[in-house]
């Protein structure tokens, strides 16, 4: 995750605004740093947009999510985008977007 995103979250927390960190990763090599600064046991958010269409993207997404669950042990995950069949071991809340809604409604 870009450093400025973490800095923005720190600023919001300093201002007493609750911030939910968004998880972001690339390939396995990014796991060394991409979860740094995120407090374990809290709520995190993640996007599923764009991962269903490509098998490799889906595999990278699942590997990153598995690693995030292992390292962060979140109490809840806010998912922006559709349900892609991943079995979260904690409370999960889905927020769908306009593209996801169109796909569900066959448009």
N, C-alpha and C positions, 0 to 999 in steps of 0.2 A: 504494500500500500504506500502511496506517496507520502513523503514526510509531512507535507503541508496538511494532509488529511488528519494525521495524528496531532499536529499542532492546533488545528481547528478544534478537535475534540477536547484537547487540554484547555484551550481558551473557553469553550462552552462550559466545561466542568468548573473552571475557576469562577465563572459567572453564575454558578448554581443551576445551569441548564443540564438536564439529563441527556446524555448522548449515547447512542447505540453504535458501536463501531461496526463498520462494514468490512467483511472479510474479502480479500482479493489475493489471488495467487496466479502463477503461471505454471511452469513445470516443476518437477520435484526439487530442483536446485533452489527455487524461491522459498521453499519451506524453511530454509535456514534462517530467514529474516521476516517473512511476511506476516507472522503472527506476533512479532515483537511488540511490546507495549500494550497488548490487550490483556486485561485482567481475566484470569480463569474464573469460571463459575458464574459469569454474568450472562446477559443477553447480548447476542450478536446478530448482525444481519448479513444476508448473502443474496446474490442475484442468480437466477437460473436462466435468464434471458440469453438466447443464442446457443445454449449447449446441447439442446435436443437434436438439432439439425445435422450435427457432425459427430460421428462415433468417437473420433480422437478427442474432440472437445469435451464430450461427455465423460470419457475416461479420466482426463485431466481434472475435470470438475469433481468427480467422485473421489479421486485420490486426494485432492486438496481438502475436500470436506471431511474425509476420513481422518486426515492429519489434524485438521482443526478440532474435531471432536476429541481426538486423543490428547492433544496438547491443552486445549482450553476448557474441556468439559463444561460446555455452556449449559445454563439452566433453561434457556429458551433460544430459539432461532427464528428471526423474522425473515421470511423468504419473499423477495420481490420477483415475481414471475410465477409461472405455473408449477404445479407439482410434477416432478420428473421421476417419481417413483423411489426416491431416496428415503430410506427408513431412518429418520432422526431419532436418537435415543432420549429426546427431551421434548418439552412443549414446543410446538411449531405453529407459527401463524403465517398464512400466505396472503400476500397482497398482489393481486394480478394487475396487469397493465392493459392498455387498449389492444395491443397485439394479441395477448393471451385470450382476452375476451372474444376477439374476432375469430380466433381459431376454435374456441369452444362452441361458438354459434354458427360455425360453418361458413363464415364470410370470407 
